Amino acid sequence: MPMTSTESLKPVASKSLPLWRAASLRYYQYSFYLKNLFHERIQRVSLNAGFTCPNVDGTAAVGGCVFCDNTSFSPSRRVPRTDITTQLNEGIRRIKLRYKSDRFIAYFQPATNTYAPVEQLRPLFKEALTHPQVVGLAIGTRPDCVADDVLDLLEELAADHFLSVEYGMQTMHNRSLDWMNRAHHHEVTVDAIERSGDRGFEIGVHLILGLPGETNADMLASAREVGRLDVDSVKLHNLYAVKNTPLGEQVARGEVTLMGRDEYVATLVDVLEVLPETIIIERTSGEAPPEYLVGPEWCLNKPAVRTAIDAELQRRDTWQGRLCRSATIEK
């Protein structure tokens, strides 16, 4: 297992244990957070509102992100699109076959879900909130697609409902954002998060581990930047490749090597150690359905990945935030 760049840091003592540590968890799990917030199990229902992205339609770039295929990312893109209420009813029906949940978060997931005029966004979001089993919204978007009037709308909705906004940060390193054809730089993410502050909704970011050319130190720098930005939650993803994407073709040609499971698990735990203990960990790995996946195959077995992460946390006797410290971040 590779050495980490955090071994020289000393653990930072806390005056009192956070609730999740008092519950014998080693990181602030999203399910634990929701259970404490709503006092029951809450599941997300993926919704497809039919949006595109500015780096797909030519506004900012063409072709989309190098890794992106929304059909593989989102269940709601793998079925014919219907109205929001019908999608909610069908999604709830499917989820209840597996989980004992009665209340749900409507998750506007694929593509960029604020990439439209406010007049188009408001009825879609409000339709979801009128469903009797919906307790709130989660909205996935890009940081370059939240004009002030959109943020005003989100603030309006958050006044009466739970609302989480997820920004695709991916990395703090502009060279990596250029590689992925993101069509914006990290400064745009910083600006979006700053303008979103104190508006009453939760702010989350996505972070990808294993981007080509990024070292362990680079990934830890991005993790510390997440802490500096003082967001509420983070989704941690391994870089994986799906068919019919530039990344899938690069992996097939041997131009990009994807992380092995042991390296990913070690890196993920490094990242957890430097993230503040207040940040909710919404996800610890990513995957696509087998029919779409190019690699790595190990990400298909999520229970095994979770077991490996838990084992590494126990082996190190470590936890989220153990090595958290203030640091000056260089790009």
BELKABEL-V925384 format. One line per field, one symbol per residue. psi: psi as a letter, one per 20 degrees, with the letter a starting at -180 (. if undefined). Layout:
psi->???
This chain:
psi->pqqqjjhiqqqpqqhqprhhhhjkqirnqghgghhhgikrppqqopqojjraqijgjighaqiaqhipohhhhphiijqpparggggggggggghihhqmqiqqpoonfqbojjmrqhhhgghgghggiipijpiaqpoprqijkmrhhghgghgghihiqppppppmggriohhhhggjlhkrrhhhggggggiiqkjiqqprqppppjqpiprghghhghghhgghilrhrqppqqpqprqkqhgghgghijhppqprgggggggghgghhipqiippohqirqrqqhihpgrqhhihmghhggghgghhgggilrrpihkprpqppq.
